[in-house]
Amino acid sequence: MKIINKSNVKKLFNKQGIQCPISTLNLVEEHLSRLVNTMARNCKDGNVKRLTPELMWIALGRNYNKQ
């Protein structure tokens, strides 16, 4: 599943003067895919049906006591 636009990520690294080959971009994409998958699981475990900005703390796995 394509999570990121690799050319945009490469541009961000190049802007900082860092060369980023396709193999590294693939690793970045795999890492981000795992993070997004974890966020989705956190939402499911937190019984979130629609992720809104106010509920982002659940996706991030933060255990705040919201009142």
Residue pairs with C-beta under 8 A, 6 or more apart in sequence:
1 33
2 29
3 29
3 32
3 33
3 36
4 28
4 29
4 32
6 22
6 25
6 29
9 20
9 25
9 28
10 20
10 25
13 19
13 20
14 20
20 28
38 61
39 59
39 60
39 61
40 59
42 58
42 59
42 60
42 61
43 51
43 55
43 58
43 59
46 55
46 58
48 55
48 58
48 59
51 58
51 59
57 64
57 66
